[in-house]
Amino acid sequence: MQQGQLSPREGEVAALIARGKTNAEIALSLGLSASTVKHYVEMAMRQAGVTSRVSLAMWWRDHEEGAR
């Protein structure tokens, strides 16, 4: 997978972060454990080349707008 390309699950998690959801809320809505969500957040941040949840949310919004 190339940098800047998220897996479908990483994309789901990034979209929920962009909506302001916490890891616990994401875990509940996707039926995952909090530690699994944390892993997806870390992987999505790495793939997007960012170092914070806020930056990931901004990256996701830019990426989604560009895809439309």
C-alpha positions in Angstrom: 0.0 0.0 0.0 1.4 3.4 -0.9 1.6 6.3 1.5 -1.6 8.4 1.4 -3.7 5.3 0.6 -5.8 4.0 3.5 -7.3 0.6 3.7 -11.1 0.5 3.8 -11.1 0.1 7.6 -8.5 2.8 8.1 -10.7 5.1 6.0 -13.7 4.3 8.1 -11.8 5.1 11.3 -10.4 8.3 9.7 -13.9 9.4 8.7 -15.2 8.9 12.2 -12.3 10.8 13.6 -13.1 13.6 11.2 -16.6 13.6 12.8 -15.1 14.1 16.2 -15.5 10.6 17.5 -13.3 9.2 20.3 -11.6 5.8 20.0 -14.2 4.4 22.5 -17.1 5.7 20.3 -15.5 4.3 17.2 -14.9 1.0 18.8 -18.6 0.8 19.9 -19.9 1.8 16.5 -17.7 -0.6 14.5 -17.8 -3.5 17.0 -14.1 -3.4 17.6 -12.0 -3.2 20.8 -10.5 0.1 21.7 -7.0 -1.3 21.2 -7.9 -2.4 17.7 -9.2 1.1 16.9 -6.0 2.6 18.4 -4.0 0.4 15.9 -6.1 1.6 13.0 -5.7 5.2 14.0 -1.9 4.7 14.2 -1.8 3.0 10.8 -4.0 5.6 9.2 -1.8 8.4 10.6 1.3 6.7 9.3 -0.3 6.2 5.8 -1.5 9.8 5.7 1.9 11.1 6.8 0.5 13.0 9.8 1.3 12.9 13.5 -2.0 13.9 15.2 -5.7 13.0 15.1 -6.5 16.6 14.1 -4.1 16.4 11.2 -5.6 13.1 10.2 -9.1 14.6 10.3 -8.0 17.5 8.1 -6.1 15.1 5.7 -9.3 13.0 5.5 -11.5 15.9 4.7 -9.0 17.2 2.0 -8.8 13.7 0.6 -12.5 13.2 0.5 -13.2 16.6 -1.1 -10.5 15.9 -3.8 -12.1 12.5 -4.6 -15.5 14.1 -5.3 
